[in-house]
């Protein structure tokens, strides 16, 4: 399998993978981001979304004229878009600060928008029950990770995977 990825200097880099299982070998169970790291990243993201939404409320008289229910729905929409879009395309601010990324469990590529939607909705519906599973999981996967076929990898793990692929 061959694919081309952009590099930091703008020139495309050819990455060849003969066997996906070969790319998984450098990952050790002890390197997965901990429950606490994930919790604090989620907490950090939550604070960011609340503060961001507060400034939107202050900046727009349009939202201030609506009912509390409508404002709550706007908040949920902003939080959903933030989590889904940034998780699938880049990383959330919490993930950036705490040094981990969400990837597909099989290919280690960025997850799709559909997988990010499944991940976010299941995370919101299951709440803390989803996160408790992290403690007992070998790969530290929560229920929402399993449902969306995603995995949380540290930056060190991503570097190891890239070194195996090159």
Buried (B, 14 or more C-beta within 10 A) or exposed (E): EEEEEEEEEEEEBEBEBEEEEEBEEBBEEEEBBBBEBBBBBBEBBEEBBEEBBEEBBEEEEEBEEEEEEEBEEBBEEBBBEBBBBBBBEEBBBBBBBBBBBBBBBEBBEBBBEEBBBBBBBBBBEBEEEBBBBBEEBEBBBBBBBBBBBBBBBBBBBBEBBBEBBE
